[in-house]
């Protein structure tokens, strides 16, 4: 993987993580670094799921892929928040 691919994965992960965090209602008790980590994981997993369903490469914006990624990020943020809140 080239450096441009790593940088774009980080930027997309940040965006997906922040959007996923905005979807979850209430205040989350996780830091920005955890939000970025969850966003990167959700972006990678969401891309794989979208490719599996055959909706990763469409004409125009890949809305379905973005929806999958944001939903996964929201689930990840909520799960991490609940796990950290129980402590």
Gaussian input, Z-matrix of N, CA and C with variables (Angstrom, degrees):
# hf/3-21g

backbone

0 1
 N
 C     1     B1
 C     2     B2     1     A1
 N     3     B3     2     A2     1     D1
 C     4     B4     3     A3     2     D2
 C     5     B5     4     A4     3     D3
 N     6     B6     5     A5     4     D4
 C     7     B7     6     A6     5     D5
 C     8     B8     7     A7     6     D6
 N     9     B9     8     A8     7     D7
 C    10    B10     9     A9     8     D8
 C    11    B11    10    A10     9     D9
 N    12    B12    11    A11    10    D10
 C    13    B13    12    A12    11    D11
 C    14    B14    13    A13    12    D12
 N    15    B15    14    A14    13    D13
 C    16    B16    15    A15    14    D14
 C    17    B17    16    A16    15    D15
 N    18    B18    17    A17    16    D16
 C    19    B19    18    A18    17    D17
 C    20    B20    19    A19    18    D18
 N    21    B21    20    A20    19    D19
 C    22    B22    21    A21    20    D20
 C    23    B23    22    A22    21    D21
 N    24    B24    23    A23    22    D22
 C    25    B25    24    A24    23    D23
 C    26    B26    25    A25    24    D24
 N    27    B27    26    A26    25    D25
 C    28    B28    27    A27    26    D26
 C    29    B29    28    A28    27    D27
 N    30    B30    29    A29    28    D28
 C    31    B31    30    A30    29    D29
 C    32    B32    31    A31    30    D30
 N    33    B33    32    A32    31    D31
 C    34    B34    33    A33    32    D32
 C    35    B35    34    A34    33    D33
 N    36    B36    35    A35    34    D34
 C    37    B37    36    A36    35    D35
 C    38    B38    37    A37    36    D36
 N    39    B39    38    A38    37    D37
 C    40    B40    39    A39    38    D38
 C    41    B41    40    A40    39    D39
 N    42    B42    41    A41    40    D40
 C    43    B43    42    A42    41    D41
 C    44    B44    43    A43    42    D42
 N    45    B45    44    A44    43    D43
 C    46    B46    45    A45    44    D44
 C    47    B47    46    A46    45    D45
 N    48    B48    47    A47    46    D46
 C    49    B49    48    A48    47    D47
 C    50    B50    49    A49    48    D48
 N    51    B51    50    A50    49    D49
 C    52    B52    51    A51    50    D50
 C    53    B53    52    A52    51    D51
 N    54    B54    53    A53    52    D52
 C    55    B55    54    A54    53    D53
 C    56    B56    55    A55    54    D54
 N    57    B57    56    A56    55    D55
 C    58    B58    57    A57    56    D56
 C    59    B59    58    A58    57    D57
 N    60    B60    59    A59    58    D58
 C    61    B61    60    A60    59    D59
 C    62    B62    61    A61    60    D60
 N    63    B63    62    A62    61    D61
 C    64    B64    63    A63    62    D62
 C    65    B65    64    A64    63    D63
 N    66    B66    65    A65    64    D64
 C    67    B67    66    A66    65    D65
 C    68    B68    67    A67    66    D66
 N    69    B69    68    A68    67    D67
 C    70    B70    69    A69    68    D68
 C    71    B71    70    A70    69    D69
 N    72    B72    71    A71    70    D70
 C    73    B73    72    A72    71    D71
 C    74    B74    73    A73    72    D72
 N    75    B75    74    A74    73    D73
 C    76    B76    75    A75    74    D74
 C    77    B77    76    A76    75    D75
 N    78    B78    77    A77    76    D76
 C    79    B79    78    A78    77    D77
 C    80    B80    79    A79    78    D78
 N    81    B81    80    A80    79    D79
 C    82    B82    81    A81    80    D80
 C    83    B83    82    A82    81    D81
 N    84    B84    83    A83    82    D82
 C    85    B85    84    A84    83    D83
 C    86    B86    85    A85    84    D84
 N    87    B87    86    A86    85    D85
 C    88    B88    87    A87    86    D86
 C    89    B89    88    A88    87    D87
 N    90    B90    89    A89    88    D88
 C    91    B91    90    A90    89    D89
 C    92    B92    91    A91    90    D90
 N    93    B93    92    A92    91    D91
 C    94    B94    93    A93    92    D92
 C    95    B95    94    A94    93    D93
 N    96    B96    95    A95    94    D94
 C    97    B97    96    A96    95    D95
 C    98    B98    97    A97    96    D96
 N    99    B99    98    A98    97    D97
 C   100   B100    99    A99    98    D98
 C   101   B101   100   A100    99    D99
 N   102   B102   101   A101   100   D100
 C   103   B103   102   A102   101   D101
 C   104   B104   103   A103   102   D102
 N   105   B105   104   A104   103   D103
 C   106   B106   105   A105   104   D104
 C   107   B107   106   A106   105   D105
 N   108   B108   107   A107   106   D106
 C   109   B109   108   A108   107   D107
 C   110   B110   109   A109   108   D108
 N   111   B111   110   A110   109   D109
 C   112   B112   111   A111   110   D110
 C   113   B113   112   A112   111   D111
 N   114   B114   113   A113   112   D112
 C   115   B115   114   A114   113   D113
 C   116   B116   115   A115   114   D114
 N   117   B117   116   A116   115   D115
 C   118   B118   117   A117   116   D116
 C   119   B119   118   A118   117   D117
 N   120   B120   119   A119   118   D118
 C   121   B121   120   A120   119   D119
 C   122   B122   121   A121   120   D120
 N   123   B123   122   A122   121   D121
 C   124   B124   123   A123   122   D122
 C   125   B125   124   A124   123   D123
 N   126   B126   125   A125   124   D124
 C   127   B127   126   A126   125   D125
 C   128   B128   127   A127   126   D126
 N   129   B129   128   A128   127   D127
 C   130   B130   129   A129   128   D128
 C   131   B131   130   A130   129   D129
 N   132   B132   131   A131   130   D130
 C   133   B133   132   A132   131   D131
 C   134   B134   133   A133   132   D132
 N   135   B135   134   A134   133   D133
 C   136   B136   135   A135   134   D134
 C   137   B137   136   A136   135   D135
 N   138   B138   137   A137   136   D136
 C   139   B139   138   A138   137   D137
 C   140   B140   139   A139   138   D138
 N   141   B141   140   A140   139   D139
 C   142   B142   141   A141   140   D140
 C   143   B143   142   A142   141   D141
 N   144   B144   143   A143   142   D142
 C   145   B145   144   A144   143   D143
 C   146   B146   145   A145   144   D144
 N   147   B147   146   A146   145   D145
 C   148   B148   147   A147   146   D146
 C   149   B149   148   A148   147   D147
 N   150   B150   149   A149   148   D148
 C   151   B151   150   A150   149   D149
 C   152   B152   151   A151   150   D150
 N   153   B153   152   A152   151   D151
 C   154   B154   153   A153   152   D152
 C   155   B155   154   A154   153   D153
 N   156   B156   155   A155   154   D154
 C   157   B157   156   A156   155   D155
 C   158   B158   157   A157   156   D156
 N   159   B159   158   A158   157   D157
 C   160   B160   159   A159   158   D158
 C   161   B161   160   A160   159   D159
 N   162   B162   161   A161   160   D160
 C   163   B163   162   A162   161   D161
 C   164   B164   163   A163   162   D162
 N   165   B165   164   A164   163   D163
 C   166   B166   165   A165   164   D164
 C   167   B167   166   A166   165   D165
 N   168   B168   167   A167   166   D166
 C   169   B169   168   A168   167   D167
 C   170   B170   169   A169   168   D168
 N   171   B171   170   A170   169   D169
 C   172   B172   171   A171   170   D170
 C   173   B173   172   A172   171   D171
 N   174   B174   173   A173   172   D172
 C   175   B175   174   A174   173   D173
 C   176   B176   175   A175   174   D174
 N   177   B177   176   A176   175   D175
 C   178   B178   177   A177   176   D176
 C   179   B179   178   A178   177   D177
 N   180   B180   179   A179   178   D178
 C   181   B181   180   A180   179   D179
 C   182   B182   181   A181   180   D180
 N   183   B183   182   A182   181   D181
 C   184   B184   183   A183   182   D182
 C   185   B185   184   A184   183   D183
 N   186   B186   185   A185   184   D184
 C   187   B187   186   A186   185   D185
 C   188   B188   187   A187   186   D186
 N   189   B189   188   A188   187   D187
 C   190   B190   189   A189   188   D188
 C   191   B191   190   A190   189   D189
 N   192   B192   191   A191   190   D190
 C   193   B193   192   A192   191   D191
 C   194   B194   193   A193   192   D192
 N   195   B195   194   A194   193   D193
 C   196   B196   195   A195   194   D194
 C   197   B197   196   A196   195   D195
 N   198   B198   197   A197   196   D196
 C   199   B199   198   A198   197   D197
 C   200   B200   199   A199   198   D198
 N   201   B201   200   A200   199   D199
 C   202   B202   201   A201   200   D200
 C   203   B203   202   A202   201   D201
 N   204   B204   203   A203   202   D202
 C   205   B205   204   A204   203   D203
 C   206   B206   205   A205   204   D204
 N   207   B207   206   A206   205   D205
 C   208   B208   207   A207   206   D206
 C   209   B209   208   A208   207   D207
 N   210   B210   209   A209   208   D208
 C   211   B211   210   A210   209   D209
 C   212   B212   211   A211   210   D210
 N   213   B213   212   A212   211   D211
 C   214   B214   213   A213   212   D212
 C   215   B215   214   A214   213   D213
 N   216   B216   215   A215   214   D214
 C   217   B217   216   A216   215   D215
 C   218   B218   217   A217   216   D216
 N   219   B219   218   A218   217   D217
 C   220   B220   219   A219   218   D218
 C   221   B221   220   A220   219   D219
 N   222   B222   221   A221   220   D220
 C   223   B223   222   A222   221   D221
 C   224   B224   223   A223   222   D222
 N   225   B225   224   A224   223   D223
 C   226   B226   225   A225   224   D224
 C   227   B227   226   A226   225   D225
 N   228   B228   227   A227   226   D226
 C   229   B229   228   A228   227   D227
 C   230   B230   229   A229   228   D228
 N   231   B231   230   A230   229   D229
 C   232   B232   231   A231   230   D230
 C   233   B233   232   A232   231   D231
 N   234   B234   233   A233   232   D232
 C   235   B235   234   A234   233   D233
 C   236   B236   235   A235   234   D234
 N   237   B237   236   A236   235   D235
 C   238   B238   237   A237   236   D236
 C   239   B239   238   A238   237   D237
 N   240   B240   239   A239   238   D238
 C   241   B241   240   A240   239   D239
 C   242   B242   241   A241   240   D240
 N   243   B243   242   A242   241   D241
 C   244   B244   243   A243   242   D242
 C   245   B245   244   A244   243   D243
 N   246   B246   245   A245   244   D244
 C   247   B247   246   A246   245   D245
 C   248   B248   247   A247   246   D246
 N   249   B249   248   A248   247   D247
 C   250   B250   249   A249   248   D248
 C   251   B251   250   A250   249   D249
 N   252   B252   251   A251   250   D250
 C   253   B253   252   A252   251   D251
 C   254   B254   253   A253   252   D252
 N   255   B255   254   A254   253   D253
 C   256   B256   255   A255   254   D254
 C   257   B257   256   A256   255   D255
 N   258   B258   257   A257   256   D256
 C   259   B259   258   A258   257   D257
 C   260   B260   259   A259   258   D258

   B1=1.4469
   B2=1.5330
   B3=1.3093
   B4=1.4536
   B5=1.5186
   B6=1.3246
   B7=1.4613
   B8=1.5256
   B9=1.3197
   B10=1.4641
   B11=1.5234
   B12=1.3300
   B13=1.4581
   B14=1.5159
   B15=1.3247
   B16=1.4625
   B17=1.5146
   B18=1.3190
   B19=1.4669
   B20=1.5149
   B21=1.3145
   B22=1.4645
   B23=1.5312
   B24=1.3384
   B25=1.4710
   B26=1.5201
   B27=1.3262
   B28=1.4653
   B29=1.5191
   B30=1.3188
   B31=1.4675
   B32=1.5248
   B33=1.3109
   B34=1.4601
   B35=1.5238
   B36=1.3405
   B37=1.4534
   B38=1.5135
   B39=1.3247
   B40=1.4642
   B41=1.5207
   B42=1.3038
   B43=1.4694
   B44=1.5270
   B45=1.3217
   B46=1.4672
   B47=1.5247
   B48=1.3232
   B49=1.4554
   B50=1.5141
   B51=1.3281
   B52=1.4705
   B53=1.5250
   B54=1.3230
   B55=1.4625
   B56=1.5263
   B57=1.3150
   B58=1.4604
   B59=1.5152
   B60=1.3272
   B61=1.4630
   B62=1.5229
   B63=1.3200
   B64=1.4682
   B65=1.5256
   B66=1.3280
   B67=1.4643
   B68=1.5288
   B69=1.3293
   B70=1.4638
   B71=1.5268
   B72=1.3398
   B73=1.4638
   B74=1.5323
   B75=1.3163
   B76=1.4615
   B77=1.5155
   B78=1.3299
   B79=1.4541
   B80=1.5192
   B81=1.3213
   B82=1.4523
   B83=1.5264
   B84=1.3090
   B85=1.4546
   B86=1.5218
   B87=1.3189
   B88=1.4592
   B89=1.5178
   B90=1.3032
   B91=1.4549
   B92=1.5163
   B93=1.3153
   B94=1.4698
   B95=1.5283
   B96=1.3287
   B97=1.4671
   B98=1.5204
   B99=1.3460
   B100=1.4628
   B101=1.5249
   B102=1.3293
   B103=1.4630
   B104=1.5269
   B105=1.3352
   B106=1.4629
   B107=1.5283
   B108=1.3231
   B109=1.4742
   B110=1.5276
   B111=1.3263
   B112=1.4694
   B113=1.5274
   B114=1.3318
   B115=1.4617
   B116=1.5113
   B117=1.3190
   B118=1.4709
   B119=1.5169
   B120=1.3274
   B121=1.4656
   B122=1.5297
   B123=1.3344
   B124=1.4666
   B125=1.5267
   B126=1.3294
   B127=1.4632
   B128=1.5305
   B129=1.3247
   B130=1.4685
   B131=1.5245
   B132=1.3198
   B133=1.4644
   B134=1.5294
   B135=1.3279
   B136=1.4578
   B137=1.5189
   B138=1.3309
   B139=1.4661
   B140=1.5205
   B141=1.3338
   B142=1.4595
   B143=1.5349
   B144=1.3152
   B145=1.4671
   B146=1.5229
   B147=1.3300
   B148=1.4711
   B149=1.5205
   B150=1.3290
   B151=1.4687
   B152=1.5206
   B153=1.3262
   B154=1.4611
   B155=1.5202
   B156=1.3340
   B157=1.4623
   B158=1.5208
   B159=1.3254
   B160=1.4559
   B161=1.5200
   B162=1.3433
   B163=1.4665
   B164=1.5250
   B165=1.3344
   B166=1.4677
   B167=1.5174
   B168=1.3138
   B169=1.4687
   B170=1.5231
   B171=1.3050
   B172=1.4550
   B173=1.5259
   B174=1.2979
   B175=1.4550
   B176=1.5201
   B177=1.3085
   B178=1.4608
   B179=1.5135
   B180=1.3210
   B181=1.4735
   B182=1.5259
   B183=1.3014
   B184=1.4612
   B185=1.5294
   B186=1.3303
   B187=1.4569
   B188=1.5137
   B189=1.3128
   B190=1.4576
   B191=1.5248
   B192=1.3285
   B193=1.4636
   B194=1.5260
   B195=1.3240
   B196=1.4692
   B197=1.5276
   B198=1.3242
   B199=1.4608
   B200=1.5271
   B201=1.3122
   B202=1.4669
   B203=1.5310
   B204=1.3297
   B205=1.4610
   B206=1.5264
   B207=1.3159
   B208=1.4682
   B209=1.5240
   B210=1.3287
   B211=1.4702
   B212=1.5239
   B213=1.3141
   B214=1.4642
   B215=1.5270
   B216=1.3266
   B217=1.4652
   B218=1.5237
   B219=1.3266
   B220=1.4675
   B221=1.5238
   B222=1.3151
   B223=1.4619
   B224=1.5294
   B225=1.3270
   B226=1.4577
   B227=1.5168
   B228=1.3266
   B229=1.4666
   B230=1.5237
   B231=1.3243
   B232=1.4646
   B233=1.5281
   B234=1.3258
   B235=1.4686
   B236=1.5240
   B237=1.3125
   B238=1.4597
   B239=1.5228
   B240=1.3198
   B241=1.4552
   B242=1.5210
   B243=1.3303
   B244=1.4642
   B245=1.5348
   B246=1.3088
   B247=1.4615
   B248=1.5338
   B249=1.3140
   B250=1.4618
   B251=1.5193
   B252=1.3205
   B253=1.4635
   B254=1.5338
   B255=1.3179
   B256=1.4703
   B257=1.5173
   B258=1.3175
   B259=1.4598
   B260=1.4588
   A1=107.79
   A2=115.27
   A3=120.87
   A4=110.83
   A5=115.89
   A6=120.92
   A7=111.10
   A8=118.07
   A9=119.93
   A10=110.90
   A11=117.51
   A12=120.79
   A13=112.46
   A14=116.36
   A15=120.64
   A16=110.45
   A17=116.66
   A18=120.84
   A19=110.59
   A20=117.92
   A21=119.72
   A22=111.00
   A23=117.96
   A24=120.40
   A25=110.43
   A26=117.53
   A27=120.72
   A28=111.62
   A29=116.97
   A30=120.61
   A31=110.37
   A32=117.16
   A33=120.72
   A34=110.24
   A35=117.26
   A36=121.07
   A37=112.31
   A38=116.79
   A39=120.65
   A40=110.38
   A41=116.68
   A42=121.04
   A43=110.62
   A44=116.63
   A45=120.99
   A46=110.20
   A47=117.91
   A48=121.14
   A49=112.73
   A50=116.34
   A51=120.10
   A52=110.70
   A53=117.31
   A54=119.55
   A55=111.12
   A56=117.34
   A57=120.59
   A58=111.51
   A59=116.09
   A60=120.08
   A61=111.17
   A62=117.56
   A63=121.23
   A64=112.16
   A65=116.54
   A66=120.62
   A67=111.20
   A68=116.70
   A69=120.82
   A70=108.85
   A71=117.62
   A72=119.17
   A73=111.66
   A74=115.19
   A75=120.94
   A76=112.35
   A77=114.06
   A78=120.54
   A79=108.96
   A80=116.57
   A81=121.36
   A82=108.91
   A83=116.21
   A84=122.20
   A85=111.28
   A86=116.53
   A87=121.02
   A88=107.52
   A89=115.73
   A90=120.99
   A91=112.97
   A92=114.35
   A93=120.27
   A94=111.26
   A95=117.62
   A96=119.03
   A97=111.52
   A98=117.04
   A99=119.75
   A100=110.70
   A101=116.56
   A102=120.18
   A103=110.29
   A104=116.72
   A105=120.97
   A106=110.74
   A107=116.79
   A108=120.46
   A109=110.61
   A110=116.26
   A111=120.11
   A112=110.16
   A113=117.55
   A114=121.40
   A115=112.54
   A116=117.21
   A117=120.36
   A118=110.14
   A119=116.99
   A120=120.02
   A121=111.05
   A122=116.53
   A123=120.33
   A124=111.10
   A125=116.97
   A126=119.95
   A127=110.64
   A128=117.10
   A129=120.21
   A130=111.41
   A131=116.56
   A132=120.48
   A133=111.01
   A134=117.06
   A135=120.95
   A136=112.50
   A137=116.70
   A138=120.27
   A139=110.78
   A140=116.42
   A141=119.99
   A142=111.10
   A143=116.71
   A144=120.31
   A145=110.54
   A146=116.69
   A147=120.03
   A148=110.93
   A149=117.00
   A150=119.81
   A151=110.43
   A152=116.66
   A153=120.55
   A154=112.53
   A155=116.50
   A156=121.15
   A157=112.71
   A158=117.25
   A159=121.28
   A160=114.27
   A161=117.59
   A162=120.26
   A163=111.76
   A164=117.39
   A165=120.45
   A166=112.09
   A167=117.77
   A168=121.39
   A169=109.38
   A170=115.31
   A171=120.78
   A172=108.80
   A173=116.53
   A174=120.52
   A175=107.96
   A176=117.43
   A177=121.02
   A178=111.33
   A179=117.11
   A180=120.52
   A181=111.57
   A182=115.45
   A183=121.11
   A184=109.22
   A185=115.77
   A186=121.22
   A187=112.82
   A188=117.03
   A189=120.60
   A190=110.03
   A191=117.53
   A192=121.29
   A193=110.97
   A194=117.24
   A195=120.74
   A196=110.54
   A197=117.13
   A198=120.56
   A199=110.90
   A200=117.22
   A201=121.66
   A202=109.77
   A203=116.78
   A204=120.51
   A205=111.82
   A206=117.07
   A207=120.56
   A208=110.55
   A209=117.36
   A210=120.10
   A211=110.58
   A212=117.84
   A213=120.68
   A214=110.92
   A215=117.51
   A216=120.78
   A217=110.48
   A218=117.25
   A219=120.68
   A220=110.67
   A221=117.22
   A222=121.09
   A223=109.89
   A224=116.96
   A225=120.75
   A226=112.87
   A227=117.06
   A228=121.04
   A229=110.06
   A230=117.41
   A231=120.84
   A232=111.11
   A233=117.67
   A234=120.90
   A235=110.75
   A236=117.15
   A237=120.20
   A238=110.94
   A239=117.21
   A240=120.73
   A241=110.60
   A242=117.09
   A243=120.50
   A244=110.34
   A245=116.97
   A246=120.45
   A247=110.65
   A248=117.88
   A249=120.90
   A250=111.53
   A251=117.99
   A252=122.09
   A253=110.54
   A254=117.82
   A255=121.55
   A256=111.91
   A257=117.75
   A258=120.55
   A259=107.86
   D1=134.00
   D2=179.46
   D3=-80.10
   D4=165.80
   D5=-179.14
   D6=-63.72
   D7=-33.82
   D8=178.38
   D9=-66.15
   D10=-33.76
   D11=176.23
   D12=-67.98
   D13=-37.95
   D14=177.96
   D15=-67.88
   D16=-44.06
   D17=179.77
   D18=-64.14
   D19=-43.33
   D20=179.60
   D21=-66.71
   D22=-35.03
   D23=176.31
   D24=-64.60
   D25=-39.45
   D26=177.53
   D27=-65.07
   D28=-44.76
   D29=-179.17
   D30=-64.89
   D31=-45.46
   D32=178.98
   D33=-64.69
   D34=-38.48
   D35=177.24
   D36=-62.66
   D37=-40.01
   D38=177.04
   D39=-63.09
   D40=-46.46
   D41=-179.04
   D42=-63.19
   D43=-47.19
   D44=-179.39
   D45=-63.79
   D46=-41.87
   D47=179.04
   D48=-62.53
   D49=-44.21
   D50=179.40
   D51=-66.18
   D52=-42.65
   D53=178.13
   D54=-64.79
   D55=-39.55
   D56=176.99
   D57=-64.03
   D58=-37.54
   D59=178.32
   D60=-68.46
   D61=-35.11
   D62=178.25
   D63=-68.19
   D64=-28.92
   D65=-178.93
   D66=-72.07
   D67=-33.81
   D68=-177.96
   D69=-74.53
   D70=125.26
   D71=-178.81
   D72=-73.04
   D73=152.71
   D74=177.41
   D75=85.37
   D76=-175.62
   D77=-178.86
   D78=-94.09
   D79=134.38
   D80=177.44
   D81=-99.46
   D82=142.57
   D83=-177.99
   D84=-102.28
   D85=45.23
   D86=176.24
   D87=-125.40
   D88=154.77
   D89=-178.41
   D90=-83.35
   D91=175.12
   D92=-178.81
   D93=-68.29
   D94=-32.39
   D95=178.89
   D96=-65.50
   D97=-40.38
   D98=176.48
   D99=-66.48
   D100=-35.64
   D101=177.23
   D102=-62.23
   D103=-41.94
   D104=178.93
   D105=-66.32
   D106=-43.12
   D107=179.41
   D108=-61.70
   D109=-45.52
   D110=177.77
   D111=-62.96
   D112=-40.09
   D113=179.38
   D114=-63.76
   D115=-42.62
   D116=178.69
   D117=-65.00
   D118=-45.25
   D119=179.00
   D120=-62.36
   D121=-41.45
   D122=179.53
   D123=-66.93
   D124=-37.47
   D125=179.27
   D126=-65.46
   D127=-43.46
   D128=179.78
   D129=-67.93
   D130=-46.90
   D131=-179.58
   D132=-66.66
   D133=-39.86
   D134=178.58
   D135=-64.55
   D136=-37.48
   D137=176.72
   D138=-65.26
   D139=-40.11
   D140=178.99
   D141=-66.10
   D142=-41.90
   D143=178.59
   D144=-65.25
   D145=-43.41
   D146=178.91
   D147=-63.14
   D148=-38.76
   D149=177.63
   D150=-66.26
   D151=-36.21
   D152=178.36
   D153=-64.40
   D154=-35.25
   D155=177.29
   D156=-85.87
   D157=-7.46
   D158=178.58
   D159=79.50
   D160=23.30
   D161=-179.52
   D162=-115.00
   D163=14.77
   D164=-177.00
   D165=-74.76
   D166=-35.55
   D167=-177.51
   D168=-120.30
   D169=101.67
   D170=178.99
   D171=-123.56
   D172=170.33
   D173=174.69
   D174=-73.58
   D175=128.26
   D176=-178.93
   D177=84.75
   D178=-161.05
   D179=-179.08
   D180=-67.20
   D181=144.95
   D182=179.53
   D183=-90.47
   D184=74.90
   D185=-174.73
   D186=-63.74
   D187=-39.02
   D188=-178.57
   D189=-66.12
   D190=-41.68
   D191=177.55
   D192=-62.89
   D193=-43.12
   D194=177.92
   D195=-62.81
   D196=-42.14
   D197=179.17
   D198=-60.84
   D199=-44.07
   D200=178.98
   D201=-62.11
   D202=-45.27
   D203=-178.88
   D204=-63.75
   D205=-43.92
   D206=-179.42
   D207=-67.26
   D208=-39.72
   D209=177.81
   D210=-63.51
   D211=-41.75
   D212=177.66
   D213=-65.27
   D214=-38.87
   D215=178.16
   D216=-65.22
   D217=-40.36
   D218=178.52
   D219=-63.53
   D220=-42.76
   D221=177.98
   D222=-64.39
   D223=-41.92
   D224=179.33
   D225=-65.10
   D226=-42.90
   D227=178.68
   D228=-64.16
   D229=-44.84
   D230=180.00
   D231=-64.00
   D232=-41.66
   D233=-179.74
   D234=-66.61
   D235=-42.79
   D236=179.49
   D237=-67.18
   D238=-38.48
   D239=178.27
   D240=-63.61
   D241=-42.86
   D242=-179.65
   D243=-67.44
   D244=-37.59
   D245=179.70
   D246=-67.71
   D247=-39.17
   D248=179.80
   D249=-77.79
   D250=-29.17
   D251=-178.48
   D252=-71.93
   D253=-30.19
   D254=-178.67
   D255=-67.17
   D256=-24.81
   D257=179.24
   D258=-67.77

